[in-house]
Amino acid sequence: MPLPLKATVITGLFVGVVSMQGCSSYDPVPVSQCSKVVEHVSEILGKMAPSYSEMMKSCKASTDKKRGCAMAAITTGDISQCR
């Protein structure tokens, strides 16, 4: 069953955030900390957050630098600026 448009956009946003380059000013976060990254991003996105399993899969596929960038975000705007 396809995701509703809103969920698809939010999923794309999260995947984009964890796959973007340029987070060089943030401390790297190892894959072993993905549960913390997912929890943090879920708190920021609230009801717009993709499922835990989708976010965990994206997190594990990302680099330490990209996970650090996501962890440094405070607002949804910060997440979108994290490149």
Secondary structure as UniProt FT lines:
FT   HELIX           5..19
FT   TURN            24..25
FT   HELIX           31..33
FT   HELIX           34..45
FT   HELIX           46..48
FT   HELIX           52..61
FT   HELIX           64..72
FT   HELIX           76..81
//
